[in-house]
Amino acid sequence: MHNRLTRPRLRPVESIVVPDATHGKVLVLRDTQGVSSASASLPPPLVPIVARFDGAHTCEQIAREASQELGEEVPVALIVKLANDLDQALFLEGARFHEARAQVERDFTEAPVRAASHAGGAYFDDPHELRSYLDDKCLEAAKRADGEQRTASRGGSLVALVAPHIDPWRGAVGYGHAYGAMRRALEAQEVSTFILLGTSHAPMRQPFALCRKGFATPLGTLKPDLEAIDALAKAATFDAYADQINHKREHSLEFQAVFLRHLVGHRDAKIVPVLAGLGEHQAHATDPASDGAVEKFLGALRSIVEAGRGRTVLVAGADLAHIGPRFGDAPPSDERLADLDATDRGSLERATAPDAREFWSHVARDLDSRRVCGLGPIYSLLRALPAGARGDLLHYEQTIDAEDRSVVSHAAVGYFA
């Protein structure tokens, strides 16, 4: 139990600001690793308190500093209770969390497949409803939006695809453009392996994380390409499974698996699930190409792609910007949205060039404000493209929340060779 001299430390979790009928808005903490199934909603007065849960302040010190900031007395007992509540919910570093994490890791390691964590929430869990939604609201809606959906205008075979990872409810048309291109490719190509590159919304200790499991979906399971996964693990100079637990609830790959399972039908296709964190390089805005471990891993990835030409397709589940009140900003003006459009398209021009170094540099320079969460997977895709691949921007969209004008931007990009 925590007491007045305890130094509570909040562990890395996702935080978003959401509207609230009572408080106007609250800060919601969520666990993207799947160790805790709970979420914590913090009204504004509690935010300065939890912000001091850094492992350096005692509960007594936090009460004193928070009282000064808020202009009213904050009892130490309140701090202690809040620390105990967050500890019970597994949001604090400590023995309770580490014991729970160890059990979750054991369970996940022993599980034969990676379960469909977001089925019934982010998309239908009923197979019939899901198929209808993917066809009518995504694939056909994208075709209707363009009149007649474009063919692969640059010609050649599809070798890579950037798709959104926003939830399929809000990103339906964007997914439709991306997987419309995939559907056309599968009609002409004998694809046997999809290399899935995703964002890790939970912190990673290593630059990449493999998962040696198939991905379950309401439409069936996508089996893993164990030969390719083992080749990547062998080439890595770091433990490529150190962050495997991050795959447990990561939606950036799960949503791609759902669309692919729908499209492949009875085809004997397999996946290589990879989370591309590159966290150290994102945090310090350094070029990943200067990192020998990153270079060796991406070199091995590109070798697999080259060896499987015509049979292997790279897929990055990657959104672009995150701005607005939900992410701690003011509601964006129309001018701000126009600027975002221009900046995003500048990044996409570098991605379609394709120029991995310039893409990284362009996104990294305003990463703190634009919050492009797809930087790692898109960069990794660009580095693994086969020689001669050319990019085509299929769709760009800003999904704007009707309540507070928070924005998530995303794109569909096809690469052909």
C-alpha positions, -999 to 999 in steps of 0.1 A, spaced: 0 0 0 12 35 -8 17 61 20 27 97 23 64 89 17 58 67 -13 72 80 -47 46 68 -72 57 64 -108 32 64 -137 43 38 -163 42 46 -200 6 46 -211 -15 63 -238 -31 95 -228 -59 114 -247 -82 143 -238 -119 135 -243 -151 155 -238 -170 149 -205 -205 160 -195 -195 168 -159 -160 182 -162 -160 195 -197 -130 173 -206 -110 146 -189 -76 130 -195 -80 93 -202 -52 69 -196 -52 36 -215 -29 6 -216 -18 -1 -252 1 -33 -241 -29 -50 -228 -16 -57 -193 -45 -37 -177 -80 -39 -191 -90 -8 -172 -89 29 -182 -85 59 -159 -104 92 -164 -88 121 -147 -107 154 -144 -86 186 -148 -77 191 -111 -61 157 -109 -39 162 -140 -12 183 -122 -11 156 -95 -7 127 -118 19 146 -138 41 145 -107 38 107 -104 74 106 -118 91 84 -92 110 114 -78 83 130 -57 68 116 -25 30 118 -20 37 145 6 57 166 -19 31 161 -46 4 174 -23 24 204 -14 34 213 -50 -1 206 -64 -16 228 -36 6 257 -48 -3 252 -84 -40 248 -79 -43 276 -53 -61 254 -28 -51 227 -3 -47 192 -17 -47 167 11 -19 141 12 -46 115 18 -60 123 -17 -26 117 -33 -22 84 -14 -57 72 -25 -51 82 -61 -18 64 -61 -33 33 -46 -62 34 -71 -38 37 -101 -17 9 -87 -47 -14 -84 -55 -6 -120 -19 -15 -130 -10 20 -142 19 25 -118 54 10 -119 58 -15 -91 56 -51 -80 19 -54 -88 23 -43 -124 54 -63 -131 38 -95 -117 7 -89 -139 29 -81 -169 49 -113 -164 17 -134 -164 3 -117 -195 36 -123 -213 35 -160 -203 0 -163 -215 7 -145 -248 38 -165 -254 19 -198 -249 -11 -188 -270 -12 -205 -304 -25 -174 -322 -27 -137 -316 -63 -131 -307 -85 -105 -325 -83 -79 -296 -105 -52 -312 -132 -74 -328 -167 -62 -316 -153 -28 -309 -133 -12 -337 -151 -35 -363 -178 -61 -364 -171 -95 -348 -199 -112 -367 -184 -126 -400 -214 -118 -422 -217 -82 -409 -179 -77 -412 -177 -89 -448 -207 -67 -458 -190 -37 -441 -156 -42 -457 -172 -46 -492 -199 -20 -491 -186 7 -467 -149 4 -475 -141 -11 -509 -172 0 -528 -175 33 -510 -140 42 -522 -149 33 -557 -180 54 -556 -161 84 -541 -138 84 -572 -165 76 -597 -145 47 -611 -116 37 -588 -83 42 -605 -62 13 -618 -26 11 -610 -17 43 -629 20 37 -628 17 2 -641 35 -29 -629 29 -52 -600 20 -41 -565 50 -45 -542 40 -24 -512 11 -6 -497 6 21 -471 -28 18 -455 -44 37 -426 -47 22 -391 -74 45 -378 -104 24 -368 -123 11 -398 -155 30 -388 -138 64 -394 -113 53 -420 -136 33 -442 -130 51 -475 -92 54 -469 -91 16 -463 -112 12 -494 -86 29 -516 -57 10 -501 -73 -24 -502 -90 -17 -535 -54 -16 -549 -46 -48 -531 -78 -65 -544 -68 -57 -580 -33 -69 -573 -45 -102 -560 -65 -108 -592 -32 -106 -612 -5 -117 -588 3 -149 -569 11 -133 -536 20 -158 -509 35 -135 -481 25 -102 -467 51 -84 -445 30 -63 -421 48 -32 -407 30 -15 -379 32 13 -354 37 3 -318 15 26 -297 32 11 -266 69 19 -258 95 -5 -272 129 -14 -258 142 -25 -292 138 -9 -327 117 -37 -341 95 -64 -326 86 -97 -343 56 -119 -335 58 -157 -343 21 -162 -343 -8 -162 -367 -34 -135 -364 -70 -145 -357 -98 -125 -372 -136 -131 -373 -130 -143 -409 -104 -169 -400 -67 -169 -391 -38 -156 -411 -9 -180 -406 27 -168 -399 55 -173 -424 78 -189 -399 107 -192 -423 108 -155 -430 102 -146 -394 131 -168 -382 154 -153 -409 147 -118 -396 152 -129 -359 185 -146 -369 197 -115 -387 188 -91 -358 217 -81 -335 191 -74 -308 164 -96 -292 136 -93 -319 111 -108 -294 119 -85 -265 87 -65 -272 65 -92 -286 39 -85 -259 33 -52 -277 16 -72 -305 -11 -83 -281 -34 -53 -284 -17 -33 -312 -44 -23 -337 -21 -10 -365 -15 -46 -376 -48 -62 -365 -68 -40 -389 -45 -49 -418 -50 -86 -410 -88 -82 -411 -87 -67 -446 -62 -92 -459 -81 -122 -445 -112 -109 -463 -93 -105 -496 -72 -136 -498 -101 -160 -496 -89 -195 -500 -54 -184 -511 -26 -200 -490 -12 -167 -478 10 -160 -448 21 -130 -428 53 -116 -412 41 -93 -383 67 -66 -375 63 -36 -352 86 -8 -363 93 14 -333 126 31 -340 118 49 -307 153 62 -299 157 77 -333 123 93 -332 129 107 -297 162 123 -307 155 130 -344 185 110 -355 188 92 -388 181 54 -384 206 47 -412 234 56 -388 224 26 -366 241 -6 -375 214 -28 -358 186 -10 -377 205 -13 -410 212 -50 -406 175 -58 -398 162 -37 -427 188 -53 -450 175 -87 -440 139 -75 -446 148 -62 -481 165 -95 -489 133 -113 -481 113 -89 -503 138 -92 -532 138 -130 -530 100 -131 -530 95 -107 -559 60 -111 -573 50 -132 -543 57 -108 -514 40 -75 -506 49 -51 -479 20 -35 -460 25 -6 -436 -4 2 -412 4 38 -407 -16 70 -399 -1 105 -403 -9 135 -381 -27 137 -348 -37 173 -338 -65 190 -318 -79 190 -283 -78 152 -280 -40 155 -282 -36 185 -261 -39 213 -288 -65 240 -294 -92 232 -320 -75 237 -354 -87 265 -376 -94 260 -413 -60 277 -420 -43 252 -397 -60 223 -415 -49 237 -449 -13 240 -435 -15 204 -423 -27 193 -457 3 209 -474 28 195 -448 13 160 -450 15 161 -487 51 172 -486 59 142 -465 39 120 -489 58 134 -519 90 122 -503 74 88 -495 62 83 -531 96 95 -546 105 71 -528 132 88 -506 134 72 -472 160 96 -458 141 127 -469 108 113 -457 123 107 -422 139 141 -421 107 159 -432 85 142 -406 110 142 -378 114 180 -378 78 186 -365 71 152 -349 63 167 -315 36 189 -329 23 169 -359 26 135 -341 29 113 -372 26 79 -356 33 61 -389 69 74 -392 86 41 -382 66 17 -404 66 39 -435 103 46 -432 109 8 -428 87 1 -459 106 26 -480 139 10 -469 127 -25 -478 112 -16 -512 126 -37 -542 147 -18 -567 128 3 -592 96 6 -571 75 37 -577 49 52 -555 14 64 -562 -7 84 -538 -41 68 -540 -59 88 -513 -54 114 -486 -79 123 -459 -82 143 -427 -107 126 -404 -122 154 -382 -140 147 -350 -174 164 -351 -174 173 -314 -140 190 -309 -123 191 -343 -95 168 -334 -79 154 -365 -62 122 -376 -49 123 -411 -41 92 -431 -32 81 -467 -33 52 -490 -1 48 -511 6 20 -536 41 10 -548 45 -7 -581 75 -23 -599 
